[in-house]
Amino acid sequence: MDTQNYVTKLNNEMRTNTTNKQVATDTTTTVQNKVNKIATNLCSRGTISANVKGYVTTTGGTSDKLQESPKLCKS
């Protein structure tokens, strides 16, 4: 596999793809903490069950990162 060709194609895809955006800081944990706080509050009021609370709460989330790792196939 031509690694340079793969990296070039990956970089071109990132430049032309309108769904991806480079960000300076990762706000995932801030949003995650807000969702967890709301879910805990709703559960304590009895609005949602503990099962639903467990389904919507998360820990250790991060935003996606671009990684250049081509798939290697044995032939």
N, CA, C and O atoms as a GROMACS GRO file, in nm:
protein
  300
    1MET      N    1   0.084  -0.118   0.000
    1MET     CA    2   0.000   0.000   0.000
    1MET      C    3   0.089   0.124   0.000
    1MET      O    4   0.189   0.132   0.072
    2ASP      N    5   0.050   0.220  -0.081
    2ASP     CA    6   0.123   0.345  -0.089
    2ASP      C    7   0.073   0.437   0.022
    2ASP      O    8  -0.035   0.496   0.012
    3THR      N    9   0.152   0.450   0.128
    3THR     CA   10   0.111   0.527   0.246
    3THR      C   11   0.090   0.674   0.212
    3THR      O   12  -0.006   0.734   0.259
    4GLN      N   13   0.178   0.730   0.133
    4GLN     CA   14   0.166   0.872   0.099
    4GLN      C   15   0.037   0.899   0.022
    4GLN      O   16  -0.029   1.000   0.045
    5ASN      N   17   0.002   0.809  -0.069
    5ASN     CA   18  -0.122   0.823  -0.145
    5ASN      C   19  -0.242   0.816  -0.050
    5ASN      O   20  -0.337   0.893  -0.064
    6TYR      N   21  -0.238   0.724   0.046
    6TYR     CA   22  -0.347   0.709   0.143
    6TYR      C   23  -0.363   0.836   0.226
    6TYR      O   24  -0.475   0.884   0.245
    7VAL      N   25  -0.254   0.891   0.275
    7VAL     CA   26  -0.258   1.012   0.357
    7VAL      C   27  -0.309   1.130   0.275
    7VAL      O   28  -0.387   1.211   0.326
    8THR      N   29  -0.268   1.139   0.152
    8THR     CA   30  -0.314   1.247   0.064
    8THR      C   31  -0.465   1.238   0.043
    8THR      O   32  -0.534   1.339   0.052
    9LYS      N   33  -0.515   1.119   0.015
    9LYS     CA   34  -0.660   1.100  -0.004
    9LYS      C   35  -0.736   1.133   0.124
    9LYS      O   36  -0.843   1.194   0.118
   10LEU      N   37  -0.683   1.092   0.239
   10LEU     CA   38  -0.747   1.121   0.366
   10LEU      C   39  -0.754   1.271   0.392
   10LEU      O   40  -0.858   1.322   0.435
   11ASN      N   41  -0.646   1.340   0.369
   11ASN     CA   42  -0.644   1.485   0.388
   11ASN      C   43  -0.740   1.556   0.292
   11ASN      O   44  -0.806   1.652   0.332
   12ASN      N   45  -0.747   1.511   0.168
   12ASN     CA   46  -0.841   1.569   0.071
   12ASN      C   47  -0.984   1.547   0.116
   12ASN      O   48  -1.068   1.636   0.102
   13GLU      N   49  -1.015   1.430   0.168
   13GLU     CA   50  -1.150   1.400   0.215
   13GLU      C   51  -1.187   1.492   0.332
   13GLU      O   52  -1.300   1.541   0.339
   14MET      N   53  -1.094   1.515   0.420
   14MET     CA   54  -1.122   1.601   0.534
   14MET      C   55  -1.142   1.746   0.491
   14MET      O   56  -1.223   1.818   0.551
   15ARG      N   57  -1.072   1.790   0.389
   15ARG     CA   58  -1.087   1.928   0.341
   15ARG      C   59  -1.219   1.948   0.267
   15ARG      O   60  -1.279   2.055   0.277
   16THR      N   61  -1.264   1.846   0.193
   16THR     CA   62  -1.384   1.862   0.111
   16THR      C   63  -1.511   1.819   0.182
   16THR      O   64  -1.621   1.854   0.138
   17ASN      N   65  -1.501   1.745   0.290
   17ASN     CA   66  -1.618   1.696   0.361
   17ASN      C   67  -1.675   1.808   0.448
   17ASN      O   68  -1.603   1.864   0.531
   18THR      N   69  -1.802   1.840   0.431
   18THR     CA   70  -1.863   1.950   0.505
   18THR      C   71  -1.917   1.905   0.641
   18THR      O   72  -1.962   1.989   0.720
   19THR      N   73  -1.914   1.775   0.671
   19THR     CA   74  -1.965   1.728   0.799
   19THR      C   75  -1.861   1.732   0.909
   19THR      O   76  -1.896   1.720   1.026
   20ASN      N   77  -1.736   1.747   0.874
   20ASN     CA   78  -1.628   1.751   0.974
   20ASN      C   79  -1.581   1.893   0.994
   20ASN      O   80  -1.574   1.973   0.900
   21LYS      N   81  -1.547   1.924   1.118
   21LYS     CA   82  -1.501   2.058   1.150
   21LYS      C   83  -1.392   2.048   1.256
   21LYS      O   84  -1.408   1.977   1.356
   22GLN      N   85  -1.284   2.117   1.236
   22GLN     CA   86  -1.176   2.118   1.334
   22GLN      C   87  -1.213   2.210   1.448
   22GLN      O   88  -1.258   2.322   1.427
   23VAL      N   89  -1.195   2.161   1.570
   23VAL     CA   90  -1.227   2.241   1.689
   23VAL      C   91  -1.102   2.257   1.775
   23VAL      O   92  -1.013   2.171   1.775
   24ALA      N   93  -1.097   2.367   1.848
   24ALA     CA   94  -0.980   2.394   1.932
   24ALA      C   95  -0.989   2.318   2.064
   24ALA      O   96  -0.888   2.269   2.115
   25THR      N   97  -1.110   2.307   2.121
   25THR     CA   98  -1.127   2.238   2.248
   25THR      C   99  -1.238   2.134   2.236
   25THR      O  100  -1.329   2.148   2.155
   26ASP      N  101  -1.228   2.032   2.319
   26ASP     CA  102  -1.327   1.925   2.320
   26ASP      C  103  -1.432   1.956   2.427
   26ASP      O  104  -1.401   1.953   2.546
   27THR      N  105  -1.555   1.985   2.386
   27THR     CA  106  -1.661   2.018   2.480
   27THR      C  107  -1.747   1.897   2.516
   27THR      O  108  -1.853   1.912   2.577
   28THR      N  109  -1.702   1.779   2.478
   28THR     CA  110  -1.780   1.658   2.503
   28THR      C  111  -1.806   1.638   2.652
   28THR      O  112  -1.918   1.605   2.690
   29THR      N  113  -1.706   1.657   2.734
   29THR     CA  114  -1.724   1.633   2.878
   29THR      C  115  -1.820   1.733   2.940
   29THR      O  116  -1.894   1.698   3.033
   30THR      N  117  -1.822   1.856   2.892
   30THR     CA  118  -1.915   1.957   2.944
   30THR      C  119  -2.059   1.916   2.915
   30THR      O  120  -2.144   1.921   3.003
   31VAL      N  121  -2.085   1.876   2.792
   31VAL     CA  122  -2.220   1.833   2.753
   31VAL      C  123  -2.256   1.706   2.828
   31VAL      O  124  -2.369   1.691   2.875
   32GLN      N  125  -2.163   1.615   2.838
   32GLN     CA  126  -2.185   1.489   2.907
   32GLN      C  127  -2.223   1.512   3.054
   32GLN      O  128  -2.314   1.448   3.105
   33ASN      N  129  -2.154   1.604   3.120
   33ASN     CA  130  -2.186   1.634   3.260
   33ASN      C  131  -2.325   1.695   3.274
   33ASN      O  132  -2.396   1.665   3.370
   34LYS      N  133  -2.365   1.781   3.181
   34LYS     CA  134  -2.499   1.841   3.185
   34LYS      C  135  -2.606   1.734   3.168
   34LYS      O  136  -2.706   1.734   3.240
   35VAL      N  137  -2.586   1.644   3.073
   35VAL     CA  138  -2.684   1.536   3.050
   35VAL      C  139  -2.693   1.446   3.173
   35VAL      O  140  -2.803   1.408   3.214
   36ASN      N  141  -2.580   1.412   3.232
   36ASN     CA  142  -2.579   1.327   3.351
   36ASN      C  143  -2.652   1.393   3.467
   36ASN      O  144  -2.725   1.327   3.541
   37LYS      N  145  -2.632   1.523   3.484
   37LYS     CA  146  -2.698   1.597   3.592
   37LYS      C  147  -2.849   1.600   3.572
   37LYS      O  148  -2.925   1.580   3.667
   38ILE      N  149  -2.893   1.625   3.449
   38ILE     CA  150  -3.037   1.627   3.420
   38ILE      C  151  -3.098   1.489   3.441
   38ILE      O  152  -3.206   1.477   3.498
   39ALA      N  153  -3.029   1.385   3.395
   39ALA     CA  154  -3.080   1.249   3.411
   39ALA      C  155  -3.090   1.211   3.558
   39ALA      O  156  -3.188   1.147   3.598
   40THR      N  157  -2.992   1.249   3.638
   40THR     CA  158  -2.996   1.220   3.782
   40THR      C  159  -3.112   1.292   3.848
   40THR      O  160  -3.181   1.235   3.933
   41ASN      N  161  -3.133   1.417   3.810
   41ASN     CA  162  -3.243   1.496   3.864
   41ASN      C  163  -3.378   1.434   3.828
   41ASN      O  164  -3.466   1.422   3.914
   42LEU      N  165  -3.396   1.395   3.702
   42LEU     CA  166  -3.522   1.335   3.658
   42LEU      C  167  -3.546   1.201   3.727
   42LEU      O  168  -3.660   1.168   3.760
   43CYS      N  169  -3.441   1.125   3.750
   43CYS     CA  170  -3.454   0.996   3.816
   43CYS      C  171  -3.493   1.015   3.963
   43CYS      O  172  -3.577   0.941   4.015
   44SER      N  173  -3.434   1.113   4.028
   44SER     CA  174  -3.466   1.137   4.169
   44SER      C  175  -3.610   1.186   4.186
   44SER      O  176  -3.671   1.164   4.291
   45ARG      N  177  -3.664   1.253   4.085
   45ARG     CA  178  -3.804   1.298   4.090
   45ARG      C  179  -3.901   1.186   4.054
   45ARG      O  180  -4.021   1.197   4.078
   46GLY      N  181  -3.849   1.079   3.997
   46GLY     CA  182  -3.936   0.968   3.956
   46GLY      C  183  -3.989   0.982   3.815
   46GLY      O  184  -4.075   0.905   3.773
   47THR      N  185  -3.940   1.081   3.742
   47THR     CA  186  -3.987   1.102   3.604
   47THR      C  187  -3.936   0.994   3.510
   47THR      O  188  -4.008   0.950   3.421
   48ILE      N  189  -3.812   0.950   3.531
   48ILE     CA  190  -3.756   0.840   3.452
   48ILE      C  191  -3.708   0.731   3.548
   48ILE      O  192  -3.678   0.758   3.664
   49SER      N  193  -3.701   0.609   3.498
   49SER     CA  194  -3.657   0.497   3.582
   49SER      C  195  -3.504   0.494   3.589
   49SER      O  196  -3.436   0.562   3.513
   50ALA      N  197  -3.453   0.415   3.681
   50ALA     CA  198  -3.308   0.399   3.696
   50ALA      C  199  -3.249   0.334   3.571
   50ALA      O  200  -3.134   0.362   3.536
   51ASN      N  201  -3.326   0.248   3.504
   51ASN     CA  202  -3.278   0.185   3.381
   51ASN      C  203  -3.259   0.289   3.270
   51ASN      O  204  -3.159   0.285   3.198
   52VAL      N  205  -3.352   0.380   3.258
   52VAL     CA  206  -3.340   0.486   3.157
   52VAL      C  207  -3.224   0.578   3.192
   52VAL      O  208  -3.149   0.618   3.104
   53LYS      N  209  -3.209   0.610   3.319
   53LYS     CA  210  -3.097   0.694   3.362
   53LYS      C  211  -2.964   0.627   3.326
   53LYS      O  212  -2.873   0.694   3.275
   54GLY      N  213  -2.953   0.498   3.350
   54GLY     CA  214  -2.830   0.425   3.315
   54GLY      C  215  -2.806   0.422   3.165
   54GLY      O  216  -2.691   0.419   3.121
   55TYR      N  217  -2.915   0.424   3.088
   55TYR     CA  218  -2.902   0.423   2.942
   55TYR      C  219  -2.851   0.555   2.887
   55TYR      O  220  -2.774   0.556   2.791
   56VAL      N  221  -2.893   0.667   2.945
   56VAL     CA  222  -2.858   0.798   2.889
   56VAL      C  223  -2.732   0.860   2.950
   56VAL      O  224  -2.677   0.954   2.892
   57THR      N  225  -2.687   0.810   3.064
   57THR     CA  226  -2.566   0.865   3.125
   57THR      C  227  -2.443   0.792   3.074
   57THR      O  228  -2.446   0.672   3.048
   58THR      N  229  -2.335   0.868   3.059
   58THR     CA  230  -2.210   0.811   3.009
   58THR      C  231  -2.093   0.868   3.087
   58THR      O  232  -2.107   0.966   3.160
   59THR      N  233  -1.978   0.804   3.071
   59THR     CA  234  -1.855   0.856   3.131
   59THR      C  235  -1.741   0.839   3.031
   59THR      O  236  -1.744   0.748   2.948
   60GLY      N  237  -1.642   0.924   3.040
   60GLY     CA  238  -1.522   0.910   2.960
   60GLY      C  239  -1.537   0.937   2.812
   60GLY      O  240  -1.461   0.882   2.732
   61GLY      N  241  -1.631   1.019   2.773
   61GLY     CA  242  -1.651   1.049   2.631
   61GLY      C  243  -1.550   1.147   2.576
   61GLY      O  244  -1.504   1.236   2.648
   62THR      N  245  -1.516   1.131   2.449
   62THR     CA  246  -1.429   1.226   2.379
   62THR      C  247  -1.482   1.243   2.238
   62THR      O  248  -1.557   1.159   2.188
   63SER      N  249  -1.441   1.351   2.174
   63SER     CA  250  -1.480   1.370   2.035
   63SER      C  251  -1.393   1.283   1.946
   63SER      O  252  -1.286   1.237   1.986
   64ASP      N  253  -1.440   1.261   1.825
   64ASP     CA  254  -1.364   1.179   1.730
   64ASP      C  255  -1.233   1.247   1.694
   64ASP      O  256  -1.223   1.370   1.692
   65LYS      N  257  -1.135   1.164   1.666
   65LYS     CA  258  -1.004   1.214   1.625
   65LYS      C  259  -0.967   1.151   1.492
   65LYS      O  260  -0.994   1.033   1.468
   66LEU      N  261  -0.906   1.229   1.407
   66LEU     CA  262  -0.860   1.178   1.278
   66LEU      C  263  -0.732   1.098   1.301
   66LEU      O  264  -0.633   1.150   1.352
   67GLN      N  265  -0.737   0.972   1.262
   67GLN     CA  266  -0.620   0.886   1.277
   67GLN      C  267  -0.588   0.824   1.143
   67GLN      O  268  -0.676   0.772   1.074
   68GLU      N  269  -0.464   0.830   1.107
   68GLU     CA  270  -0.421   0.774   0.979
   68GLU      C  271  -0.369   0.634   1.002
   68GLU      O  272  -0.252   0.614   1.034
   69SER      N  273  -0.458   0.536   0.986
   69SER     CA  274  -0.418   0.397   1.003
   69SER      C  275  -0.485   0.314   0.894
   69SER      O  276  -0.599   0.272   0.910
   70PRO      N  277  -0.416   0.292   0.785
   70PRO     CA  278  -0.476   0.217   0.675
   70PRO      C  279  -0.502   0.072   0.714
   70PRO      O  280  -0.428   0.013   0.792
   71LYS      N  281  -0.610   0.018   0.660
   71LYS     CA  282  -0.643  -0.120   0.684
   71LYS      C  283  -0.546  -0.209   0.608
   71LYS      O  284  -0.528  -0.193   0.487
   72LEU      N  285  -0.483  -0.301   0.677
   72LEU     CA  286  -0.389  -0.390   0.615
   72LEU      C  287  -0.455  -0.526   0.594
   72LEU      O  288  -0.513  -0.582   0.687
   73CYS      N  289  -0.446  -0.577   0.473
   73CYS     CA  290  -0.506  -0.706   0.441
   73CYS      C  291  -0.396  -0.801   0.396
   73CYS      O  292  -0.307  -0.764   0.318
   74LYS      N  293  -0.403  -0.923   0.446
   74LYS     CA  294  -0.308  -1.025   0.399
   74LYS      C  295  -0.362  -1.084   0.269
   74LYS      O  296  -0.482  -1.103   0.253
   75SER      N  297  -0.270  -1.114   0.179
   75SER     CA  298  -0.316  -1.174   0.054
   75SER      C  299  -0.259  -1.311   0.038
   75SER      O  300  -0.286  -1.378  -0.062
   0.00000   0.00000   0.00000
